[in-house]
Amino acid sequence: MQSRSTAELQIGALAALVGVSVRACRLYERRGLLPLARRTAAGYRVFDARHVQAAQRIVALGNVGFTLREIAHLLTSADWCAEIDRALTRKESSLLAEITGLDLRLRAVQRLHQACLQRSPDTCGVWSAIDNPLDPAPQGRRIMSPHRSRT
């Protein structure tokens, strides 16, 4: 169905414009992240420029790692600018810590792979490297971490 003006979009067009699925747009609306859309007589949602802007903000914040719960909090904050500044500072610190952890893991993988390449017919180099570590993880720091779910 064609919209009456170019300023009005149906849900598929909004989703395509901001690069998410129709299902995601419905979720954003259901969670209160997007303002409720006007409905046509046939029940179709009709979105306008303010929906496009809100959806773009949701996607941009999601792309840098914020959860929908965090995004909802940020979008409804009375002092949005200060709140987003604090949230971005925390996110940056978190990402830097994650990078450090990934770097440790990468070095461990590279060391084991190097040991694997130096195997002999009688022994596995990986097991030898694990049994006799040259560069163990620092005390009190785990390289492996359990999977955590995100909301």
C-alpha positions as CSV (number, residue, x, y, z in Angstrom):
1,M,0.0,0.0,0.0
2,Q,1.4,3.4,-1.0
3,S,1.7,6.1,1.7
4,R,-0.2,9.4,1.1
5,S,3.0,11.5,1.3
6,T,6.7,10.9,1.2
7,A,6.9,11.9,4.9
8,E,4.9,8.8,5.9
9,L,6.4,5.4,5.9
10,Q,5.0,2.0,6.6
11,I,6.9,-0.3,8.9
12,G,8.9,-2.1,6.1
13,A,10.1,1.2,4.7
14,L,11.1,2.4,8.1
15,A,13.0,-0.8,8.8
16,A,14.8,-0.7,5.5
17,L,15.7,3.0,6.0
18,V,17.4,2.4,9.4
19,G,18.8,-1.0,8.6
20,V,16.8,-3.2,11.0
21,S,14.1,-5.9,10.6
22,V,10.4,-5.2,10.8
23,R,10.4,-7.3,13.9
24,A,12.9,-5.0,15.5
25,C,10.8,-2.0,14.7
26,R,7.8,-3.7,16.4
27,L,10.0,-4.5,19.4
28,Y,11.2,-0.9,19.7
29,E,7.6,0.3,19.6
30,R,6.4,-2.4,22.1
31,R,9.2,-1.4,24.5
32,G,8.4,2.2,24.2
33,L,11.6,3.2,22.5
34,L,9.7,4.4,19.4
35,P,6.6,6.6,19.8
36,L,3.4,4.8,19.0
37,A,2.7,5.0,15.3
38,R,-0.5,6.3,13.9
39,R,-2.7,3.6,12.3
40,T,-4.5,3.7,9.0
41,A,-8.1,2.7,8.8
42,A,-6.8,-0.7,7.6
43,G,-4.6,-1.0,10.7
44,Y,-1.2,-0.3,9.1
45,R,1.3,1.6,11.1
46,V,2.3,4.9,9.7
47,F,5.7,6.4,10.7
48,D,7.0,9.9,10.2
49,A,10.3,11.8,10.5
50,R,10.3,11.7,14.4
51,H,10.0,7.8,14.2
52,V,12.9,7.7,11.7
53,Q,15.1,9.9,14.0
54,A,14.2,7.8,17.1
55,A,14.9,4.5,15.2
56,Q,18.3,5.9,14.0
57,R,19.2,6.8,17.6
58,I,18.2,3.4,18.8
59,V,20.3,1.7,16.1
60,A,23.3,3.9,16.7
61,L,23.3,3.3,20.4
62,G,22.8,-0.4,19.9
63,N,25.7,-0.5,17.4
64,V,28.1,0.7,20.1
65,G,26.9,-2.0,22.5
66,F,24.1,-0.6,24.5
67,T,21.3,-3.0,25.4
68,L,17.7,-2.0,24.7
69,R,17.2,-1.6,28.5
70,E,20.1,0.9,28.6
71,I,18.8,2.7,25.5
72,A,15.4,3.1,27.0
73,H,17.0,4.6,30.1
74,L,19.1,7.0,28.0
75,L,16.2,8.1,25.8
76,T,14.0,8.9,28.8
77,S,16.7,10.6,31.0
78,A,15.9,14.2,32.0
79,D,19.5,15.2,31.5
80,W,20.1,13.2,28.3
81,C,23.4,14.8,27.3
82,A,25.1,14.3,30.7
83,E,23.6,10.8,31.0
84,I,24.9,9.7,27.6
85,D,28.3,11.2,28.4
86,R,28.5,9.0,31.6
87,A,27.2,6.0,29.8
88,L,29.7,6.4,26.9
89,T,32.6,6.8,29.4
90,R,31.5,3.5,31.1
91,K,31.1,1.8,27.7
92,E,34.6,3.0,26.6
93,S,36.2,1.6,29.8
94,S,34.3,-1.7,29.4
95,L,35.5,-2.1,25.8
96,L,39.1,-1.3,26.6
97,A,39.0,-4.0,29.4
98,E,37.4,-6.4,26.9
99,I,40.2,-5.6,24.3
100,T,42.8,-6.3,27.0
101,G,41.2,-9.6,27.8
102,L,41.0,-10.5,24.1
103,D,44.6,-9.6,23.6
104,L,45.6,-12.0,26.4
105,R,43.5,-14.7,24.8
106,L,45.0,-14.1,21.4
107,R,48.5,-14.4,22.8
108,A,47.6,-17.6,24.5
109,V,46.1,-19.0,21.3
110,Q,49.2,-18.0,19.3
111,R,51.5,-19.6,21.9
112,L,49.6,-22.9,21.7
113,H,49.5,-22.8,18.0
114,Q,53.2,-22.2,17.8
115,A,53.7,-25.2,20.2
116,C,51.4,-27.3,18.0
117,L,53.6,-26.5,15.0
118,Q,56.6,-27.8,16.9
119,R,55.2,-31.2,17.7
120,S,57.0,-34.4,17.3
121,P,55.6,-37.9,16.3
122,D,55.7,-38.9,20.0
123,T,54.4,-35.8,21.7
124,C,51.8,-33.1,21.1
125,G,53.3,-29.7,21.4
126,V,50.1,-28.2,22.7
127,W,49.9,-30.5,25.7
128,S,53.6,-29.8,26.4
129,A,52.9,-26.1,26.4
130,I,49.9,-26.4,28.6
131,D,51.7,-28.7,31.0
132,N,54.8,-26.4,31.2
133,P,53.5,-22.8,30.7
134,L,56.2,-20.2,29.9
135,D,53.8,-17.2,30.2
136,P,51.0,-18.1,32.5
137,A,48.0,-15.8,33.0
138,P,48.7,-13.2,35.8
139,Q,47.7,-14.5,39.3
140,G,44.0,-13.8,40.1
141,R,43.1,-13.1,36.5
142,R,41.2,-15.6,34.4
143,I,41.6,-15.6,30.7
144,M,38.5,-17.7,30.2
145,S,35.2,-16.3,31.3
146,P,31.8,-17.8,31.3
147,H,29.3,-16.6,28.7
148,R,27.0,-13.9,29.9
149,S,23.6,-13.2,28.5
150,R,22.6,-9.7,27.4
151,T,19.2,-8.1,27.8
